[in-house]
Amino acid sequence: MIIDGSSAQAITQAAGVLAARGLVAFPTETVYGLGADASSDEAVGRIFSAKGRPSDHPLIVHVADALAVPEFAGPIPPFAHQLMQAFWPGPLTLILPRNPGVAAAAAGGQSSIGLRCPAHPVAHALLVACAQLSPPVRGLAAPSANKFGRVSPTTAEHVRGEFGDDLLVLDGGPCRVGIESTIIDCTRGAPVLLRPGILTSEQIAAACGQAPRLAHEMQTEAPRASGTLQAHYAPSARVRLMDAKSLQAALDVLGAQASGIATYSRAILQTRSEKVLRRRMPDDAQETARQLFAVLREFDAQGARLIWVETPPNEPQWQGVLDRLSRAAAA
C-alpha cells in the first residue's frame, strides 16, 4: 500500500509498523529502502526473507543524525567524524567498528557495521519518529527495496512492482540521486573506498585530508558491504557495455531485422529497425545517475531482451554510474 510520506499521520503509521517488527519501504535521496528495526534480529530477518538476500550479506543502518552513531559503533576515527560533518545527511555510508551485542543480524554477523544518515525529509521524519517511540527504535536497517540482485527502485511504484500492495510504502517522489550511497570503510586506519557513488574520491579527500584507498591496496581483507558483489543491479534483460563505435556497428549488422534490443547512449545512433528502443544518456553524470535505474526498468517493461549501453567515460564523476552498469552487465 502506497501512502503519502509527507503526511504526519503516515509517518506515525509507519513508525508503528516498524515498532511491531514489521517492514516499511521509504524514500531516501539515493533509492527507496526496505526498512526494519536494526536492533531486532526478528525484524531484520524479515528483510532477508522478503528480498531473498543471503543473511551474511550486511545491511546499511540508517540513523537520524550523527548523535545516534555511538548506539551502534565505536571507537570512531577522526577522519570518519570529518566525513560525517561534511556529508551527513547525504549519500555516504561509513563502515565502522560495531559495538558488541548490537545489530548483529543487520551487520551480517561481522564486527563492523555500515551507518548512513539519509538526506530525504520523509526518511528523516520517519527516523525521528522511530527514535521517539517507547522503547525507541534508533536505527533502521534498510537495503534497497527490491528483490536481491535486481535493479534498485527510485519511485514508490517501483517498490510496489517488486513486493505488491501488502507492503507499506511511504511515497516521497522520485529519488534525486538515483544510485546507492558511496561506501567508505573506516575500520582499517584510513578511508577505503568499497563502493563508488555520486560522491567522488576528490570530495572525500577534501573533506578528511586523506585520499581514499582502494580495497585491493590494503593488506587486510575488506569487510563485506552492501552492493559490492560482482553481479548486481540487474534488469531481466541482458546488459552489455560497449563503446559508441561498436554499438553503432552492431546495429548496422542487424539492420532492419533488429528487435528486442534497447540502447542507452550519449552518441546519436542510427538504426533501420523501428523495433529498437532508444534512450539518450545525458552528458552529465549526475543526471545519468538519477535516471539510470528507471531507464533499465522502463526497458524491461517494454519487453527488451538486450540492453546495449555506451560505456560511460572513465572519469571521477562517472565512477558510480560505471560501477552500477558493470555489475548489471556481469549478472
Protein Blocks (a to p, Z undefined) as FASTA:
>chain_A
ZZdfkbmklmmmmmmmmmnopacddddfkbccddddfklmklmmmmmmmnopafklccdd
ddfblklmmmmgccddfklmmmmmmmpgcjddcdddddehiaklmnnopabdcdddddbf
klmmmmmmmmmpccddfbdcddddddehiacdfbfklmmmmnojmbccddebjafklpac
ddddfknopacdfbdcfbdfklmmmmnopacddfklpmbdcdddehiafbghiafbdcdd
ddfklmmmmmmmnmmmbghiacddfbdcddfbfkbccddddfbfklmmmmmmmmmmmmmm
nopabdcdddddddfklmmmmmmmmmmmmZZ
